[in-house]
Structure formats: structure tokens, C-alpha cells
Amino acid sequence: MTNQSRNLSQPLLRPVRLGALELPNRVVMAPMTRARAHNADLAPTELQATYYAQRAGAGLIISEGTWVNDEAIGFINVPGIYSDAQTAGWTVVTEAVHAAGGRIVSQLGHVGSVSHPDHFGGRLPAGPSAVNPGEKSFAPSGMKDTVTPRAFTAAEIGDTLAGYRTAAVNARRAGFDGLEIHAQGPQLIGQFLNPRLNKRTDAYGGSPERRAQFLLDVLDAVNGVWDSPRVGVKISPYWTSGAAFTADEETLTDYDQLIKKLGGGGLAYLHLMGPTAVAGTAEERLAPFARYRALYDGPIVANVGFTQDTGNEIIENGVADAVSFGAPFIANPDLVERFAEGHPLAEADRATIYAGHTEGYTDYPAATPAAK
């Protein structure tokens, strides 16, 4: 079969370098919570190893968000990376992905105030300030409204930063190829960036620069663990949910300054979430990302709602260097091959996205020539 018939010349299938990460294509598997760590250790198992290895054709896999400590938890059955058992489980995962020819980075996460006392034996979760974010937490007994959290003390911020560093060390021990810092709203770092939730008057609040300091300190904590640019950040200037998270010109301007600063920080890449839906002309579709392309001088991975066509478009226009796909990877473990061969995409079973075992997780088949 010729390269032309397989359409290997399309932008998504060209190799790219993100920091020290050499990728054979620009199709990135976005981090997706799948809630399959059904054990007391919250450790990944052979099930996760199979799931990620099936998707090793991606230029880069970004793991599901993993807890940096036991205070970070806000969703049931999600694995962490703060214990030896969890690190051993992730080692099995990375070995399976590498054996299948793939590359995988660990996304480090902490939900902060978007948790619930049910996760902590009745104790309040902590956030930057004692302000209810007005979100939902997936607790053991079901979805629960968030409550007014307690504010982090200075000592607790220090402990949390140490937790990020320990998680980074564990990720390297487990054989990951790098890290991604989960900084999108509504999780902890997004809460520190948010003037509606961060009412602090110390070094971590009171101005856009101080609200950004927690993210910068997280990066300082983890960057020393890696000896080359292997740390990315996922960020969401356009995130809108409830009353606390609203993308307006004030918050977008704050993100302008933050993203400009991140450009000089030696990141492997910036994983940039756009608005959930942008219709119209190509210029209108690209505009939310073009705003930050002009400010950030490193590699950009674009995220949210992309198709094969719009993914090729944003790369061809030079607005992004790679594109991450979430939902399409659920039912299409061979997504890159389907793009190359022109196979149609399968649809995921929504009922098994966050629940089940192998069902709706590792049982989606690859395409066959007959399905073309």
C-alpha cells in the first residue's frame, strides 16, 4: 500500500519534537478519567496496562489524572502515584506501552476544593480559600455537591508542593517518559488562578502574578526531577462552568500574562484547551488558539472537540504543533491507523465511560480492512 493511499502525508501523521519527546505523529491521546482502579491501594493493574498498550499508536499518551497525595482525591476509583504500590502498578503500564512502541507521560492532579468530605471520612477538603466552587464531586455514594472548603495553610501548601515532587519522582521510577501538570479548571491549580475562588492575601493571592505563583512553584518542584524538557502543562483559559469559572476578558488577560511567562520556562509543551465549541470559518475556529500561539514560543498541543479534518487544519496553519483527542480514543484504540487508512470511527458506549471493568474499556476492537 502506498503512502498516498494511506494518507501518511497529512499533518497529523508527521513526526514532531515536543521538548525532549520525539513523537512519530502528532496525534496525542488526551488524559481521560476512566475510574477503573477498583482496589484499596488505588493502584493501576494489568487492566490499565492493556488499555494503554492498545492505544500505543498515539504519538504520545497522556495518562489519566493521577493523585499526587491522598488529600488530592475527588473522584472514585482513580489511581494515584504517591505510594509504592501505585508506582509498581504504573511500572507495569509503562512497560506495556513501551513494548508496544509507544510513549507515555504521567498527568499529576489534585482536585482541591472540588472534592467532598465523603472522600476524607467527613473532613473538609481544602482549597486556596474558604469559598465553595459550586461544582460536583463523584463520591463513593454518587455525585455530591461541593461544600465550602477550608483554606490551605502555608504549611499545607508546602506539603502539597512536596507531594508533587514525590509524585514526579515516582513517575520517573515507574518509567514514564515525562510529566504533565494538570492546571485546568476546576482543579486545584485552576482554583489558585481563579480570582473568584482565591481570596488569599499572602504570596499566593491578591494579584494575577501571585495567583499564578502556586503553578510556578509546582513546576519548580517537579522540574528538578527530570534532566531534560519532559514536563508539560495543561491549561484552560476558556473554561466555563457554574458561577466560579467564567471565561471573561479579565481572566483571559490574566492567562495572557501567565502563558507568556510559561513560554520562558523550558516546558516540553503547553497543552491548551480551547472553548468547548467554536463554529464558523477556519479563522474563527483557530482564533482561540491563535491568541496564545502569538504569546507562547514553545510547542502547543491543542485540545477539545477536534476531528481529523480540524486537527489537520490547525497544524497546517501553524497554530498548534499537535492535537490531543479524548473521546475518539475510547472506542478507537487504533485511532492513528484509522486516520491513516480512512476507516470510520466507532462510537463509545457512554454508560461505561466511568464504570465497569473490561466492558467499554479494553473490549473495543481495532478496525479491519472490511470496515473501510
RODRENKE-9447 format. One line per field, with one value per residue (C-alpha): x, y, z negated; residue number from 1; chain. Coordinates in Angstrom, 2 decimals, always signed. Each point is the difference from the previous one (the first is absolute). Example, Ala and Ser with C-alpha at 12.3 -4.5 7.8 and 13.67 -1.06 7.14 Angstrom:
<pts>
east <- [+12.30/+1.37]
north <- [-4.50/+3.44]
up <- [-7.80/+0.66]
n <- [1/2]
chain <- [A/A]
</pts>
This chain:
<pts>
east <- [+0.00/+1.41/+0.44/-2.45/-2.73/+0.62/+0.07/+3.18/+0.76/-2.80/+1.32/-1.24/+2.19/+3.26/+2.63/+0.60/+2.25/-1.55/+2.89/+2.02/-2.90/+0.41/-3.41/-0.68/-3.30/-1.93/-3.05/+0.12/-2.24/-1.52/-0.22/-3.34/-1.37/-1.38/-0.40/+1.25/+2.33/-2.28/+2.36/+0.77/+3.47/-1.44/+2.71/-0.13/-0.05/+0.46/-3.35/+1.44/+3.13/-2.12/-2.07/+2.95/+2.03/-2.94/+0.32/+3.79/-0.34/-0.58/+2.95/-0.24/-2.31/-0.81/-1.17/-3.23/+0.42/+1.72/-0.15/+3.18/-1.01/-3.00/-1.29/-0.32/-2.81/-3.34/-1.27/-0.48/+2.22/+2.63/+3.62/+2.65/+3.76/+0.98/+0.58/+2.34/-2.95/-1.22/+3.49/+0.39/-3.35/+0.97/+3.29/-2.00/-1.93/+3.05/+1.75/-3.03/-0.23/+3.72/-0.13/-2.76/+2.17/-1.70/+0.91/-1.91/+0.16/-1.66/-2.54/+0.23/-3.23/-1.64/-3.67/+0.28/-3.38/-1.82/-0.12/-2.36/+0.26/-1.14/+3.46/+1.67/-2.03/-2.03/+2.90/-0.31/+2.05/+2.39/+0.26/+1.80/-2.74/-3.18/-2.25/-2.35/+0.85/-3.56/+1.01/-0.69/+2.17/-0.37/-0.08/-0.34/-3.78/-0.44/+0.25/+0.07/-0.09/+3.24/+0.09/+1.82/+3.59/+2.58/+2.81/+3.47/+2.43/+3.49/+1.33/-2.56/+1.04/+3.57/-1.12/-1.98/+3.00/+2.04/-2.73/+0.37/+3.74/-0.44/-2.52/+2.49/+2.70/-2.39/-0.96/+3.65/+0.48/-2.99/+1.59/-2.17/+1.49/-0.95/-2.70/-2.99/-1.22/-3.80/-0.62/-3.41/-3.10/-1.67/+2.81/+2.39/+2.39/-2.93/-1.52/+3.16/-0.10/-3.67/-0.65/-3.49/+1.38/+3.40/-0.48/+3.41/+2.06/+3.36/+2.52/-2.61/-2.80/-1.00/+1.23/+0.20/+3.74/-0.47/-2.91/+2.29/+2.79/-1.37/+0.24/+3.53/+1.01/-1.46/+2.13/+3.08/-0.76/-0.23/+2.47/+3.00/-0.97/+0.57/+3.29/-1.57/-3.21/-2.53/-2.63/-3.12/-2.91/-3.67/-1.86/-3.50/-0.45/-3.50/-1.34/-3.57/-2.14/-2.37/+0.50/+3.64/+1.51/-0.85/+2.31/-0.25/+2.44/+1.48/+0.86/+1.15/+2.38/+1.36/+0.63/+1.72/+2.64/+0.32/+0.40/+2.56/+1.98/-0.28/+1.57/+3.31/-0.16/+1.46/-3.17/-0.21/-3.35/-3.09/-3.20/-2.60/-3.73/-2.17/-3.70/-2.30/-1.45/+1.03/-1.85/+0.43/+2.92/+3.47/+1.19/-2.72/+0.78/+3.70/-0.30/-0.15/+3.27/+1.61/-0.34/+2.46/+2.14/+1.02/+1.02/+1.58/+3.23/+0.08/-1.93/-3.79/-2.30/-3.57/-2.94/-3.82/-2.38/+2.41/-0.71/+2.53/-0.73/+0.17/+3.07/+1.80/-1.20/+1.42/+3.39/+0.13/-0.68/+2.87/-2.27/+0.78/+2.73/-2.15/-3.63/-1.33/-3.07/-1.97/-3.34/+1.08/+2.68/-2.57/-1.64/+2.89/+3.18/+1.56/-1.00/+3.22/-0.32/-3.62/+1.10/+2.66/-2.25/-3.21/-1.96/-3.16/+0.08/-1.94/-2.24/+0.60/-2.59/-0.63/-1.31/+3.44/+2.26/+0.34/-1.28/+0.67/+3.03/+1.06/-3.39/+0.33/+3.68/+2.19/-2.59/-0.24/+1.46/+2.39/-1.33/+0.36/+0.39/-3.62/-1.14/+1.51]
north <- [+0.00/+3.41/+2.89/+1.99/-2.62/-0.13/+3.82/+0.13/+3.50/+1.59/+2.39/-2.13/-2.90/+1.94/-0.46/+2.80/+0.82/+1.30/+1.01/-3.20/-2.17/-1.30/-1.01/-2.00/+1.83/+2.95/-1.91/+0.26/-2.05/+2.48/-0.84/-1.60/-1.12/-3.53/-1.05/-3.59/-0.18/-2.30/-0.69/+1.45/+1.15/+2.05/-1.62/-0.76/-3.69/-2.19/+1.37/+3.50/-1.43/-1.65/+3.15/+2.32/-2.50/-0.39/+3.75/+0.10/+1.10/+3.54/+2.31/+0.56/-1.38/+2.25/-2.09/+0.62/+2.59/-1.71/+1.14/+1.52/-0.87/-1.31/+3.55/+0.48/-2.53/+1.16/-2.84/-3.69/-2.76/+2.32/-1.12/+1.99/+0.16/+0.76/-3.54/-2.87/-2.20/+2.62/+0.52/-3.74/-0.10/+2.85/-1.77/-2.86/+2.55/+1.82/-3.28/-1.16/+3.30/+0.01/-3.65/+1.02/+2.80/+2.91/+2.95/+1.01/+2.87/+0.18/+2.72/+1.17/+1.30/+1.33/+1.04/+2.31/+1.36/-1.91/-3.02/-1.02/-1.01/-3.50/-0.55/+0.92/-1.68/+3.18/+2.47/+3.08/+0.15/+2.93/+2.72/+3.30/+1.73/-0.92/+0.51/-2.67/-0.59/-1.10/-3.16/-3.75/-2.74/-3.68/-1.48/-3.67/+0.41/+1.98/+3.56/+2.55/+3.79/+1.55/+1.74/+3.02/-1.26/+1.03/+2.22/-1.47/+1.13/+1.03/-3.26/-2.02/+1.77/-1.06/-3.58/+0.01/+1.22/-2.78/-2.42/+1.13/-0.57/-3.47/-0.85/+1.20/-2.23/-2.93/+0.66/-0.16/-3.16/-1.51/+0.61/+2.80/+2.07/+3.27/+1.87/+2.19/+2.36/+0.13/+3.75/+0.25/+1.20/-1.01/-1.91/+1.35/+1.99/+1.46/+0.99/+1.88/+1.81/+0.94/+3.41/-1.15/-2.93/+1.32/+2.73/-0.46/+2.97/-1.79/-0.85/-2.13/+2.55/+3.61/+0.52/-2.05/-0.48/-1.30/-2.23/-1.58/-0.60/-3.36/-1.41/+1.40/-1.56/-3.36/+0.21/+0.80/-2.99/-2.50/+1.40/-0.95/-3.65/-0.07/+0.80/+1.16/+1.79/-2.74/+1.95/+1.43/+2.01/-0.38/+3.28/+1.25/+3.77/-0.47/-2.33/+0.92/-1.83/+1.31/+3.42/-0.38/-0.89/+2.52/+0.90/+3.78/+2.57/+0.56/-3.66/-0.41/+2.92/-1.67/-3.15/+2.08/+1.03/-3.48/-1.75/+2.55/-0.73/-3.76/+0.45/+0.81/-2.88/-2.80/-2.11/-2.96/+1.30/+2.00/-2.07/+2.63/-0.60/+2.12/+0.83/-3.00/+0.93/+2.54/+0.01/+2.18/+0.63/-1.49/+3.36/-0.01/-3.60/+0.75/+3.38/-1.26/-1.88/+2.66/+2.43/-2.09/-1.12/+3.66/+0.03/-3.42/-0.86/-3.75/-3.01/+0.12/-3.03/+1.08/-1.67/-0.21/-1.15/-0.56/-2.29/-1.41/+2.85/+2.85/-1.58/+0.01/+3.57/+1.47/-1.63/+0.97/+3.61/-0.02/+0.80/-3.29/-2.62/-2.98/-0.74/-2.07/-2.19/-1.27/-1.61/-1.40/-2.10/-1.71/-2.07/+0.19/-1.42/+0.10/+3.63/+0.93/-2.97/+0.91/+3.53/-1.45/-2.61/+2.03/-2.40/+1.42/+0.66/-2.14/+1.61/-0.50/-1.43/+2.94/-2.29/-1.61/+3.06/+0.28/-3.39/-3.65/-2.23/-1.16/+0.99/+3.25/+0.17/-2.64/-1.78/+2.49/-1.69/+1.45/+0.74/-2.59/+0.58/-1.12/+2.93/+2.56]
up <- [+0.00/+0.96/-2.40/+2.11/-0.34/-3.75/-0.12/-2.11/+1.30/-2.03/-2.69/-2.90/+1.10/+0.31/-2.73/-2.51/-2.93/-3.24/-2.24/-0.41/+1.19/+3.56/+1.35/+3.20/+0.53/-1.41/-1.23/-3.79/-2.27/-2.44/-3.71/-0.82/-3.34/+0.43/-3.68/+0.28/-3.05/-2.02/-2.89/-3.41/+1.11/+2.91/+2.10/+3.73/+0.94/+3.06/+1.17/+0.33/+1.61/+2.69/+0.53/+0.52/+2.04/+2.41/+0.70/+0.39/+3.62/-1.28/+0.45/-3.74/-2.71/-2.93/-2.93/-1.85/-2.74/-2.95/-3.61/-1.40/-3.58/-1.91/-0.57/+3.77/+0.49/+1.37/+2.20/-0.79/+1.41/+1.46/-0.50/-1.81/+0.31/-3.59/-1.37/+0.78/+1.02/+2.45/+1.40/+0.51/+1.80/+2.30/+0.76/+1.50/+2.08/+1.38/+0.81/+1.98/+1.91/+0.80/+1.10/+2.43/+1.38/-1.78/-2.21/-3.14/-2.47/-3.41/-0.68/-3.63/-1.52/-3.16/-0.12/-3.02/-1.02/+2.75/-2.28/-2.80/-3.67/+1.01/+1.48/-3.30/-2.69/-0.60/+0.01/+2.19/+3.19/+0.34/+2.64/+0.43/-2.03/-1.86/+3.03/+1.34/+3.68/+0.75/+1.85/-0.36/-1.48/+0.90/-3.51/-0.97/-0.38/+3.23/+1.24/-2.82/-0.05/-1.18/-3.37/-1.36/-0.45/-2.51/+1.26/+0.40/-2.67/+1.08/-1.42/+1.99/+3.20/-0.73/-0.62/+3.26/+1.98/-1.59/+1.08/+3.60/-0.18/-1.49/+2.72/+2.63/-1.50/+0.00/+3.62/+0.98/-2.05/+1.81/+3.40/+1.33/+2.81/-1.68/-1.91/+0.62/-2.71/-0.15/-0.30/+1.66/-1.80/-2.20/-1.75/-2.65/+2.17/+1.94/-3.34/-1.00/+3.36/-0.45/-1.66/-1.03/-2.01/-1.05/-2.61/-1.62/-1.14/-0.23/+2.73/+1.79/+0.45/+0.48/+3.57/+3.21/-0.53/-3.54/+0.96/+2.61/-2.52/-1.14/+3.54/+0.38/-3.31/+1.11/+3.13/-2.07/-2.21/+2.87/+2.54/-2.10/+0.30/+3.78/+1.74/+3.28/+1.11/-0.75/-1.96/+1.63/-1.43/+0.89/-0.40/+0.82/+0.43/+1.44/-2.69/-0.96/-2.58/-2.63/-1.55/-1.03/+3.36/+2.69/+2.85/+0.28/+1.28/-3.46/-0.53/+3.61/-0.47/-3.15/+2.04/+2.68/-2.53/-1.51/+3.34/+1.13/-3.18/+0.50/+3.42/-1.64/-2.45/+2.11/+0.18/+2.34/+1.20/-0.90/+0.16/+0.78/-0.39/+2.26/-0.35/+0.05/+3.38/+2.61/+3.31/+3.03/+2.31/-0.39/-1.32/-2.66/-0.99/-0.31/-1.74/-3.63/+0.50/+2.20/-2.93/-2.00/+2.93/+0.24/-3.68/-0.53/+1.78/-0.68/+1.35/-0.41/-0.19/+0.82/-1.75/-0.05/+2.68/+2.87/+2.93/+2.41/+2.43/-2.54/-1.61/+3.33/+0.55/-3.22/+0.57/+3.69/-1.01/-2.50/-2.96/-1.82/+0.23/-1.01/-0.87/-2.89/+0.35/-2.98/+0.77/+3.41/-1.72/-2.24/+2.74/+2.49/-1.54/+3.48/+0.64/+1.80/+2.35/+0.70/+0.93/+2.30/+1.63/+0.16/-2.19/-1.63/-3.72/-2.45/-2.63/-3.72/-2.38/-2.33/-2.76/-0.44/+0.23/-3.80/-1.11/+0.64/+0.41/+3.45/+1.42/+1.89/-0.94/+1.60/+2.15/+2.88/+3.11/+2.52/+3.46/+2.72/+3.75/+0.41/-2.14/+2.40]
n <- [1/2/3/4/5/6/7/8/9/10/11/12/13/14/15/16/17/18/19/20/21/22/23/24/25/26/27/28/29/30/31/32/33/34/35/36/37/38/39/40/41/42/43/44/45/46/47/48/49/50/51/52/53/54/55/56/57/58/59/60/61/62/63/64/65/66/67/68/69/70/71/72/73/74/75/76/77/78/79/80/81/82/83/84/85/86/87/88/89/90/91/92/93/94/95/96/97/98/99/100/101/102/103/104/105/106/107/108/109/110/111/112/113/114/115/116/117/118/119/120/121/122/123/124/125/126/127/128/129/130/131/132/133/134/135/136/137/138/139/140/141/142/143/144/145/146/147/148/149/150/151/152/153/154/155/156/157/158/159/160/161/162/163/164/165/166/167/168/169/170/171/172/173/174/175/176/177/178/179/180/181/182/183/184/185/186/187/188/189/190/191/192/193/194/195/196/197/198/199/200/201/202/203/204/205/206/207/208/209/210/211/212/213/214/215/216/217/218/219/220/221/222/223/224/225/226/227/228/229/230/231/232/233/234/235/236/237/238/239/240/241/242/243/244/245/246/247/248/249/250/251/252/253/254/255/256/257/258/259/260/261/262/263/264/265/266/267/268/269/270/271/272/273/274/275/276/277/278/279/280/281/282/283/284/285/286/287/288/289/290/291/292/293/294/295/296/297/298/299/300/301/302/303/304/305/306/307/308/309/310/311/312/313/314/315/316/317/318/319/320/321/322/323/324/325/326/327/328/329/330/331/332/333/334/335/336/337/338/339/340/341/342/343/344/345/346/347/348/349/350/351/352/353/354/355/356/357/358/359/360/361/362/363/364/365/366/367/368/369/370/371/372]
chain <- [A/A/A/A/A/A/A/A/A/A/A/A/A/A/A/A/A/A/A/A/A/A/A/A/A/A/A/A/A/A/A/A/A/A/A/A/A/A/A/A/A/A/A/A/A/A/A/A/A/A/A/A/A/A/A/A/A/A/A/A/A/A/A/A/A/A/A/A/A/A/A/A/A/A/A/A/A/A/A/A/A/A/A/A/A/A/A/A/A/A/A/A/A/A/A/A/A/A/A/A/A/A/A/A/A/A/A/A/A/A/A/A/A/A/A/A/A/A/A/A/A/A/A/A/A/A/A/A/A/A/A/A/A/A/A/A/A/A/A/A/A/A/A/A/A/A/A/A/A/A/A/A/A/A/A/A/A/A/A/A/A/A/A/A/A/A/A/A/A/A/A/A/A/A/A/A/A/A/A/A/A/A/A/A/A/A/A/A/A/A/A/A/A/A/A/A/A/A/A/A/A/A/A/A/A/A/A/A/A/A/A/A/A/A/A/A/A/A/A/A/A/A/A/A/A/A/A/A/A/A/A/A/A/A/A/A/A/A/A/A/A/A/A/A/A/A/A/A/A/A/A/A/A/A/A/A/A/A/A/A/A/A/A/A/A/A/A/A/A/A/A/A/A/A/A/A/A/A/A/A/A/A/A/A/A/A/A/A/A/A/A/A/A/A/A/A/A/A/A/A/A/A/A/A/A/A/A/A/A/A/A/A/A/A/A/A/A/A/A/A/A/A/A/A/A/A/A/A/A/A/A/A/A/A/A/A/A/A/A/A/A/A/A/A/A/A/A/A/A/A/A/A/A/A/A/A/A/A/A/A/A/A/A/A/A/A/A/A/A/A/A/A]
</pts>
